[in-house]
Amino acid sequence: MIFRGKTWKFGDNIDTDQIIPAEYLVTSDKKELAKHIFEKVRPEFSKKVRKGDIIVAGRNFGCGSSREHAPRAVLGAGISAVIAKSFARIFFRNAINIGLPVVICENTDVIKEGDSIVVDTEKGTIYLPEKEITVNFEPLSDFAEELIREGGLIEKLKKELQSSL
C-alpha cells in the first residue's frame, strides 16, 4: 500500500489521553471522536488536518490506556498512516485491527512537520521527494497488510462470512 500526505510531527510518549481526551469516550463513532483529536495538546489539529495527512512521532506513541478510541479518532480524522519510532503494543494492535496503517521507523528525525512524504508499506520505504531522501523501515507482515486493506479485522471477518454463505 502506498500513502501520500503532509506530515504532522509529534514527540515521544504521546498517550491515548492526549490523542482523545477521556471526556469524549462516550462514543466510538470515529468521526465524532475526530472532532476532539489532540484537543488538549494541539487545539488546532482537528480543524487543520486534511484527509491523507500522516502523523510522524517519536517513541511510545499511543501509550496509556488500552482504549480503542484513540486509533479510531486518528482514523476518523482522515490520517492515512502513523509513523513512529515505537508504539505502545496495544495501540499498535488496535490500529491494525481497525485498519489504521502504523509503521515503526527508527529514522523519523529527517522528517519535519509539513513535509510531503510517500509511504510504501510493502517495500518498507518512506520517500521525501522535496529532500530526495528515502528512509527504510521493516515492512508490515502480510497479515497486517491484509487487515489494513480490508478495513480492519471486523470488515475482513464480515467478508469471509459473506463469501461462505
PASEVO-402376 format. One record per atom (N, C-alpha, C): residue number from 1; residue in one letter; atom name; x, y, z. Coordinates in steps of 0.05 Angstrom, whole numbers. Each point is the difference from the previous one (the first is absolute). Layout:
N
{NUM "A" "CA" {X Y Z}}
...
//
This chain:
165
{1 "M" "N" {17 -23 0}}
{1 "M" "CA" {-17 23 0}}
{1 "M" "C" {18 25 0}}
{2 "I" "N" {-9 20 -14}}
{2 "I" "CA" {15 25 -2}}
{2 "I" "C" {-18 23 10}}
{3 "F" "N" {11 16 18}}
{3 "F" "CA" {-13 23 11}}
{3 "F" "C" {16 25 -5}}
{4 "R" "N" {-13 21 -8}}
{4 "R" "CA" {13 26 -5}}
{4 "R" "C" {-14 21 17}}
{5 "G" "N" {16 17 13}}
{5 "G" "CA" {-12 21 16}}
{5 "G" "C" {19 18 13}}
{6 "K" "N" {-10 21 12}}
{6 "K" "CA" {15 19 15}}
{6 "K" "C" {2 -10 29}}
{7 "T" "N" {22 7 13}}
{7 "T" "CA" {5 -11 27}}
{7 "T" "C" {-7 19 22}}
{8 "W" "N" {-8 -12 22}}
{8 "W" "CA" {-4 13 26}}
{8 "W" "C" {20 -14 19}}
{9 "K" "N" {17 16 12}}
{9 "K" "CA" {21 -12 17}}
{9 "K" "C" {-7 2 29}}
{10 "F" "N" {4 -22 14}}
{10 "F" "CA" {-4 -2 29}}
{10 "F" "C" {25 -13 12}}
{11 "G" "N" {3 4 26}}
{11 "G" "CA" {24 -10 15}}
{11 "G" "C" {-5 -28 11}}
{12 "D" "N" {14 -5 22}}
{12 "D" "CA" {-1 -26 14}}
{12 "D" "C" {-24 -1 19}}
{13 "N" "N" {-8 -24 6}}
{13 "N" "CA" {-20 -5 21}}
{13 "N" "C" {-27 14 -3}}
{14 "I" "N" {-9 1 -24}}
{14 "I" "CA" {-27 11 -6}}
{14 "I" "C" {-20 -21 9}}
{15 "D" "N" {-14 5 22}}
{15 "D" "CA" {-17 -20 11}}
{15 "D" "C" {-29 3 -10}}
{16 "T" "N" {-16 -20 6}}
{16 "T" "CA" {-27 -1 -11}}
{16 "T" "C" {-18 23 10}}
{17 "D" "N" {6 10 24}}
{17 "D" "CA" {-14 24 10}}
{17 "D" "C" {7 25 -16}}
{18 "Q" "N" {24 1 -10}}
{18 "Q" "CA" {7 23 -17}}
{18 "Q" "C" {-13 -3 -28}}
{19 "I" "N" {-2 -24 -9}}
{19 "I" "CA" {-12 -5 -27}}
{19 "I" "C" {-30 6 2}}
{20 "I" "N" {-14 -11 19}}
{20 "I" "CA" {-28 6 4}}
{20 "I" "C" {-6 2 30}}
{21 "P" "N" {-6 24 9}}
{21 "P" "CA" {-6 4 29}}
{21 "P" "C" {-23 -18 10}}
{22 "A" "N" {3 -9 25}}
{22 "A" "CA" {-19 -19 11}}
{22 "A" "C" {-29 8 0}}
{23 "E" "N" {-5 26 1}}
{23 "E" "CA" {-28 9 1}}
{23 "E" "C" {-15 -5 -26}}
{24 "Y" "N" {14 -7 -21}}
{24 "Y" "CA" {-13 -6 -26}}
{24 "Y" "C" {-3 -30 -5}}
{25 "L" "N" {4 -16 20}}
{25 "L" "CA" {-1 -29 -4}}
{25 "L" "C" {-28 -11 2}}
{26 "V" "N" {-20 18 -2}}
{26 "V" "CA" {-28 -8 2}}
{26 "V" "C" {-10 -11 -27}}
{27 "T" "N" {16 1 -20}}
{27 "T" "CA" {-7 -10 -27}}
{27 "T" "C" {24 -15 -11}}
{28 "S" "N" {-6 -18 -19}}
{28 "S" "CA" {22 -13 -15}}
{28 "S" "C" {-1 8 -29}}
{29 "D" "N" {-17 20 -7}}
{29 "D" "CA" {-2 10 -27}}
{29 "D" "C" {25 15 -7}}
{30 "K" "N" {15 -10 -20}}
{30 "K" "CA" {26 12 -6}}
{30 "K" "C" {-2 29 -10}}
{31 "K" "N" {-21 7 -13}}
{31 "K" "CA" {-3 28 -10}}
{31 "K" "C" {-5 19 24}}
{32 "E" "N" {-16 -9 19}}
{32 "E" "CA" {-5 16 24}}
{32 "E" "C" {26 2 17}}
{33 "L" "N" {14 -21 3}}
{33 "L" "CA" {25 0 15}}
{33 "L" "C" {20 19 -13}}
{34 "A" "N" {1 -1 -27}}
{34 "A" "CA" {19 17 -15}}
{34 "A" "C" {-3 30 5}}
{35 "K" "N" {-24 8 8}}
{35 "K" "CA" {-4 28 5}}
{35 "K" "C" {16 10 24}}
{36 "H" "N" {9 -19 17}}
{36 "H" "CA" {14 7 25}}
{36 "H" "C" {28 -11 1}}
{37 "I" "N" {10 -10 -22}}
{37 "I" "CA" {27 -12 -1}}
{37 "I" "C" {21 21 8}}
{38 "F" "N" {18 -7 17}}
{38 "F" "CA" {22 16 10}}
{38 "F" "C" {-9 27 11}}
{39 "E" "N" {-25 2 8}}
{39 "E" "CA" {-12 25 9}}
{39 "E" "C" {15 14 22}}
{40 "K" "N" {11 -15 19}}
{40 "K" "CA" {14 13 23}}
{40 "K" "C" {29 7 -6}}
{41 "V" "N" {13 -14 -20}}
{41 "V" "CA" {28 5 -6}}
{41 "V" "C" {5 16 -25}}
{42 "R" "N" {-19 -2 -19}}
{42 "R" "CA" {1 15 -25}}
{42 "R" "C" {-28 8 -9}}
{43 "P" "N" {-11 20 13}}
{43 "P" "CA" {-28 7 -4}}
{43 "P" "C" {-8 5 -29}}
{44 "E" "N" {19 8 -16}}
{44 "E" "CA" {-6 6 -29}}
{44 "E" "C" {-1 -25 -17}}
{45 "F" "N" {9 -22 10}}
{45 "F" "CA" {4 -24 -16}}
{45 "F" "C" {-25 -9 -15}}
{46 "S" "N" {-22 -3 14}}
{46 "S" "CA" {-24 -11 -13}}
{46 "S" "C" {-11 18 -22}}
{47 "K" "N" {6 25 1}}
{47 "K" "CA" {-10 19 -21}}
{47 "K" "C" {20 2 -24}}
{48 "K" "N" {25 -6 5}}
{48 "K" "CA" {20 4 -20}}
{48 "K" "C" {9 -26 -14}}
{49 "V" "N" {-5 -23 13}}
{49 "V" "CA" {8 -25 -12}}
{49 "V" "C" {-16 -5 -25}}
{50 "R" "N" {12 -12 -20}}
{50 "R" "CA" {-13 -6 -26}}
{50 "R" "C" {1 -30 -5}}
{51 "K" "N" {-20 -9 -15}}
{51 "K" "CA" {-1 -29 -7}}
{51 "K" "C" {26 -7 -14}}
{52 "G" "N" {12 -22 9}}
{52 "G" "CA" {25 -9 -12}}
{52 "G" "C" {25 9 15}}
{53 "D" "N" {-3 19 19}}
{53 "D" "CA" {24 9 15}}
{53 "D" "C" {11 -24 16}}
{54 "I" "N" {25 3 8}}
{54 "I" "CA" {14 -22 14}}
{54 "I" "C" {12 11 26}}
{55 "I" "N" {-4 -15 21}}
{55 "I" "CA" {13 6 26}}
{55 "I" "C" {27 -13 2}}
{56 "V" "N" {20 16 8}}
{56 "V" "CA" {27 -11 5}}
{56 "V" "C" {7 7 29}}
{57 "A" "N" {8 -21 15}}
{57 "A" "CA" {4 4 28}}
{57 "A" "C" {26 -14 9}}
{58 "G" "N" {6 5 25}}
{58 "G" "CA" {24 -12 12}}
{58 "G" "C" {-6 -28 12}}
{59 "R" "N" {10 -4 23}}
{59 "R" "CA" {-3 -26 13}}
{59 "R" "C" {-26 -2 16}}
{60 "N" "N" {-11 -25 2}}
{60 "N" "CA" {-22 -7 18}}
{60 "N" "C" {-26 14 -7}}
{61 "F" "N" {-6 4 -25}}
{61 "F" "CA" {-24 13 -9}}
{61 "F" "C" {-24 -18 8}}
{62 "G" "N" {-20 12 12}}
{62 "G" "CA" {-24 -15 8}}
{62 "G" "C" {1 -14 27}}
{63 "C" "N" {19 9 16}}
{63 "C" "CA" {3 -12 27}}
{63 "C" "C" {-24 8 17}}
{64 "G" "N" {-3 -11 23}}
{64 "G" "CA" {-22 7 18}}
{64 "G" "C" {-20 -23 0}}
{65 "S" "N" {-25 8 0}}
{65 "S" "CA" {-22 -20 1}}
{65 "S" "C" {-2 -16 -25}}
{66 "S" "N" {-14 -22 1}}
{66 "S" "CA" {-3 -18 -23}}
{66 "S" "C" {-24 6 -17}}
{67 "R" "N" {-12 23 4}}
{67 "R" "CA" {-25 6 -14}}
{67 "R" "C" {5 1 -31}}
{68 "E" "N" {-20 -10 -14}}
{68 "E" "CA" {1 0 -29}}
{68 "E" "C" {-8 27 -11}}
{69 "H" "N" {-10 17 17}}
{69 "H" "CA" {-10 27 -9}}
{69 "H" "C" {23 16 -13}}
{70 "A" "N" {24 -3 10}}
{70 "A" "CA" {23 16 -10}}
{70 "A" "C" {6 -5 -29}}
{71 "P" "N" {4 -25 -8}}
{71 "P" "CA" {4 -5 -29}}
{71 "P" "C" {-25 7 -16}}
{72 "R" "N" {-23 -4 11}}
{72 "R" "CA" {-25 7 -14}}
{72 "R" "C" {-1 30 -6}}
{73 "A" "N" {8 16 19}}
{73 "A" "CA" {1 30 -4}}
{73 "A" "C" {19 7 -22}}
{74 "V" "N" {24 -13 0}}
{74 "V" "CA" {20 5 -21}}
{74 "V" "C" {-11 -8 -27}}
{75 "L" "N" {-12 -23 -2}}
{75 "L" "CA" {-12 -8 -25}}
{75 "L" "C" {-23 19 -9}}
{76 "G" "N" {-16 7 19}}
{76 "G" "CA" {-23 19 -6}}
{76 "G" "C" {9 27 -9}}
{77 "A" "N" {24 8 8}}
{77 "A" "CA" {10 26 -8}}
{77 "A" "C" {11 0 -29}}
{78 "G" "N" {0 -24 -12}}
{78 "G" "CA" {10 -2 -28}}
{78 "G" "C" {29 -6 -2}}
{79 "I" "N" {14 -5 22}}
{79 "I" "CA" {28 -6 -1}}
{79 "I" "C" {4 -26 -15}}
{80 "S" "N" {18 0 -20}}
{80 "S" "CA" {4 -24 -16}}
{80 "S" "C" {20 -19 12}}
{81 "A" "N" {18 9 18}}
{81 "A" "CA" {19 -18 13}}
{81 "A" "C" {13 14 23}}
{82 "V" "N" {10 -15 19}}
{82 "V" "CA" {15 10 23}}
{82 "V" "C" {27 -13 -1}}
{83 "I" "N" {21 16 0}}
{83 "I" "CA" {27 -9 1}}
{83 "I" "C" {12 8 26}}
{84 "A" "N" {13 -19 14}}
{84 "A" "CA" {12 7 26}}
{84 "A" "C" {25 -18 4}}
{85 "K" "N" {17 10 17}}
{85 "K" "CA" {24 -16 7}}
{85 "K" "C" {-8 -26 15}}
{86 "S" "N" {-22 2 16}}
{86 "S" "CA" {-11 -23 13}}
{86 "S" "C" {-29 6 8}}
{87 "F" "N" {-15 -20 4}}
{87 "F" "CA" {-28 2 8}}
{87 "F" "C" {-5 -16 26}}
{88 "A" "N" {-19 10 16}}
{88 "A" "CA" {-10 -17 21}}
{88 "A" "C" {-12 -25 -13}}
{89 "R" "N" {5 -23 11}}
{89 "R" "CA" {-8 -25 -13}}
{89 "R" "C" {-30 -1 -5}}
{90 "I" "N" {-16 8 19}}
{90 "I" "CA" {-29 -2 -3}}
{90 "I" "C" {-10 20 -21}}
{91 "F" "N" {11 24 0}}
{91 "F" "CA" {-8 20 -21}}
{91 "F" "C" {6 -12 -27}}
{92 "F" "N" {24 -11 -4}}
{92 "F" "CA" {8 -11 -26}}
{92 "F" "C" {-20 -21 -9}}
{93 "R" "N" {-7 -19 18}}
{93 "R" "CA" {-18 -21 -7}}
{93 "R" "C" {-28 11 -5}}
{94 "N" "N" {-10 18 16}}
{94 "N" "CA" {-26 12 -5}}
{94 "N" "C" {-1 14 -27}}
{95 "A" "N" {22 14 -7}}
{95 "A" "CA" {1 14 -25}}
{95 "A" "C" {-3 -19 -24}}
{96 "I" "N" {16 -21 1}}
{96 "I" "CA" {-1 -20 -22}}
{96 "I" "C" {-28 -12 -1}}
{97 "N" "N" {-11 -6 24}}
{97 "N" "CA" {-27 -13 1}}
{97 "N" "C" {-22 17 -12}}
{98 "I" "N" {3 27 0}}
{98 "I" "CA" {-21 17 -11}}
{98 "I" "C" {8 10 -28}}
{99 "G" "N" {23 -8 -10}}
{99 "G" "CA" {8 7 -27}}
{99 "G" "C" {17 25 -2}}
{100 "L" "N" {12 9 22}}
{100 "L" "CA" {17 24 -1}}
{100 "L" "C" {29 -8 -4}}
{101 "P" "N" {12 8 -22}}
{101 "P" "CA" {28 -7 -5}}
{101 "P" "C" {19 13 21}}
{102 "V" "N" {16 -17 12}}
{102 "V" "CA" {20 10 19}}
{102 "V" "C" {27 -12 -8}}
{103 "V" "N" {20 18 0}}
{103 "V" "CA" {27 -8 -10}}
{103 "V" "C" {20 7 22}}
{104 "I" "N" {17 -20 6}}
{104 "I" "CA" {22 4 19}}
{104 "I" "C" {25 7 -16}}
{105 "C" "N" {10 24 5}}
{105 "C" "CA" {23 10 -15}}
{105 "C" "C" {19 15 20}}
{106 "E" "N" {23 -9 3}}
{106 "E" "CA" {19 11 19}}
{106 "E" "C" {10 28 -9}}
{107 "N" "N" {1 4 -26}}
{107 "N" "CA" {13 25 -11}}
{107 "N" "C" {-21 20 -8}}
{108 "T" "N" {-16 10 19}}
{108 "T" "CA" {-20 20 -6}}
{108 "T" "C" {10 29 3}}
{109 "D" "N" {25 3 10}}
{109 "D" "CA" {10 27 5}}
{109 "D" "C" {4 16 -26}}
{110 "V" "N" {3 -13 -23}}
{110 "V" "CA" {4 14 -25}}
{110 "V" "C" {-26 12 -10}}
{111 "I" "N" {-23 -10 11}}
{111 "I" "CA" {-26 9 -8}}
{111 "I" "C" {-9 24 17}}
{112 "K" "N" {-7 22 -12}}
{112 "K" "CA" {-8 24 15}}
{112 "K" "C" {-30 4 -4}}
{113 "E" "N" {-12 16 18}}
{113 "E" "CA" {-28 6 -3}}
{113 "E" "C" {-5 14 -26}}
{114 "G" "N" {-21 -8 -14}}
{114 "G" "CA" {-7 12 -26}}
{114 "G" "C" {13 -12 -24}}
{115 "D" "N" {19 -18 4}}
{115 "D" "CA" {13 -14 -23}}
{115 "D" "C" {-21 -16 -15}}
{116 "S" "N" {3 -1 -26}}
{116 "S" "CA" {-16 -19 -16}}
{116 "S" "C" {16 -26 -1}}
{117 "I" "N" {-13 -22 6}}
{117 "I" "CA" {14 -26 -1}}
{117 "I" "C" {-17 -21 -14}}
{118 "V" "N" {13 -21 -9}}
{118 "V" "CA" {-12 -23 -12}}
{118 "V" "C" {8 -24 16}}
{119 "V" "N" {-19 -15 11}}
{119 "V" "CA" {5 -23 16}}
{119 "V" "C" {-9 -25 -16}}
{120 "D" "N" {18 -19 -4}}
{120 "D" "CA" {-6 -25 -13}}
{120 "D" "C" {4 -22 21}}
{121 "T" "N" {-23 -10 10}}
{121 "T" "CA" {1 -20 21}}
{121 "T" "C" {11 -27 -9}}
{122 "E" "N" {-4 -6 -25}}
{122 "E" "CA" {10 -26 -10}}
{122 "E" "C" {30 0 -4}}
{123 "K" "N" {11 22 -11}}
{123 "K" "CA" {29 2 -4}}
{123 "K" "C" {14 7 25}}
{124 "G" "N" {-14 13 19}}
{124 "G" "CA" {13 9 24}}
{124 "G" "C" {16 25 -4}}
{125 "T" "N" {-12 20 -15}}
{125 "T" "CA" {14 25 -6}}
{125 "T" "C" {-17 24 5}}
{126 "I" "N" {13 21 9}}
{126 "I" "CA" {-12 27 2}}
{126 "I" "C" {17 18 -18}}
{127 "Y" "N" {-12 12 -19}}
{127 "Y" "CA" {14 17 -19}}
{127 "Y" "C" {-8 29 5}}
{128 "L" "N" {20 17 3}}
{128 "L" "CA" {-4 29 3}}
{128 "L" "C" {9 14 -26}}
{129 "P" "N" {-19 4 -19}}
{129 "P" "CA" {7 10 -27}}
{129 "P" "C" {14 27 0}}
{130 "E" "N" {-8 18 18}}
{130 "E" "CA" {13 27 0}}
{130 "E" "C" {29 -1 10}}
{131 "K" "N" {6 -20 15}}
{131 "K" "CA" {28 -3 11}}
{131 "K" "C" {15 -22 -15}}
{132 "E" "N" {-14 -15 -17}}
{132 "E" "CA" {11 -23 -14}}
{132 "E" "C" {14 -20 19}}
{133 "I" "N" {-15 -6 21}}
{133 "I" "CA" {10 -19 21}}
{133 "I" "C" {-19 -23 1}}
{134 "T" "N" {11 -24 3}}
{134 "T" "CA" {-16 -24 5}}
{134 "T" "C" {8 -12 26}}
{135 "V" "N" {-19 -6 17}}
{135 "V" "CA" {4 -12 26}}
{135 "V" "C" {-12 -28 -1}}
{136 "N" "N" {14 -19 11}}
{136 "N" "CA" {-10 -28 0}}
{136 "N" "C" {-11 -7 27}}
{137 "F" "N" {-19 -19 0}}
{137 "F" "CA" {-12 -11 24}}
{137 "F" "C" {-7 -29 -5}}
{138 "E" "N" {-5 -15 21}}
{138 "E" "CA" {-8 -28 -2}}
{138 "E" "C" {-29 0 -10}}
{139 "P" "N" {-5 -12 -24}}
{139 "P" "CA" {-28 -1 -10}}
{139 "P" "C" {-19 -14 19}}
{140 "L" "N" {-25 6 -2}}
{140 "L" "CA" {-21 -13 16}}
{140 "L" "C" {-2 -30 -9}}
{141 "S" "N" {-10 -16 17}}
{141 "S" "CA" {-4 -28 -7}}
{141 "S" "C" {-22 -2 -21}}
{142 "D" "N" {0 -22 -15}}
{142 "D" "CA" {-21 -4 -20}}
{142 "D" "C" {-28 1 12}}
{143 "F" "N" {-3 -12 24}}
{143 "F" "CA" {-26 0 14}}
{143 "F" "C" {-8 28 7}}
{144 "A" "N" {18 17 11}}
{144 "A" "CA" {-6 27 7}}
{144 "A" "C" {-8 16 -25}}
{145 "E" "N" {15 -4 -22}}
{145 "E" "CA" {-7 13 -25}}
{145 "E" "C" {-28 -7 -9}}
{146 "E" "N" {-6 -26 2}}
{146 "E" "CA" {-27 -9 -8}}
{146 "E" "C" {-22 13 17}}
{147 "L" "N" {4 0 26}}
{147 "L" "CA" {-20 13 18}}
{147 "L" "C" {-4 29 -7}}
{148 "I" "N" {21 14 -5}}
{148 "I" "CA" {-2 29 -7}}
{148 "I" "C" {-15 3 -27}}
{149 "R" "N" {8 -16 -19}}
{149 "R" "CA" {-13 1 -27}}
{149 "R" "C" {-30 -5 3}}
{150 "E" "N" {-8 -19 17}}
{150 "E" "CA" {-28 -8 4}}
{150 "E" "C" {-16 20 17}}
{151 "G" "N" {14 19 13}}
{151 "G" "CA" {-14 19 17}}
{151 "G" "C" {-1 -9 29}}
{152 "G" "N" {16 -19 7}}
{152 "G" "CA" {2 -10 28}}
{152 "G" "C" {-10 -28 3}}
{153 "L" "N" {3 -10 24}}
{153 "L" "CA" {-7 -28 6}}
{153 "L" "C" {-29 -6 -3}}
{154 "I" "N" {-17 17 10}}
{154 "I" "CA" {-29 -4 -2}}
{154 "I" "C" {-9 -1 -29}}
{155 "E" "N" {9 20 -16}}
{155 "E" "CA" {-7 0 -28}}
{155 "E" "C" {9 -25 -15}}
{156 "K" "N" {25 -8 7}}
{156 "K" "CA" {10 -25 -13}}
{156 "K" "C" {-17 -24 7}}
{157 "L" "N" {-7 -2 26}}
{157 "L" "CA" {-17 -23 8}}
{157 "L" "C" {-28 1 -13}}
{158 "K" "N" {-11 24 -2}}
{158 "K" "CA" {-26 3 -13}}
{158 "K" "C" {1 -10 -29}}
{159 "K" "N" {21 8 -14}}
{159 "K" "CA" {3 -9 -28}}
{159 "K" "C" {4 -30 -2}}
{160 "E" "N" {15 -12 19}}
{160 "E" "CA" {4 -29 0}}
{160 "E" "C" {-26 -14 5}}
{161 "L" "N" {-15 10 19}}
{161 "L" "CA" {-27 -12 6}}
{161 "L" "C" {-19 2 -23}}
{162 "Q" "N" {0 23 -14}}
{162 "Q" "CA" {-18 4 -23}}
{162 "Q" "C" {8 -20 -22}}
{163 "S" "N" {26 -4 -4}}
{163 "S" "CA" {8 -18 -22}}
{163 "S" "C" {-5 -29 6}}
{164 "S" "N" {-3 -7 26}}
{164 "S" "CA" {-5 -28 7}}
{164 "S" "C" {-29 -7 1}}
{165 "L" "N" {-18 20 -4}}
{165 "L" "CA" {-29 -6 1}}
{165 "L" "C" {-10 -10 -27}}
//
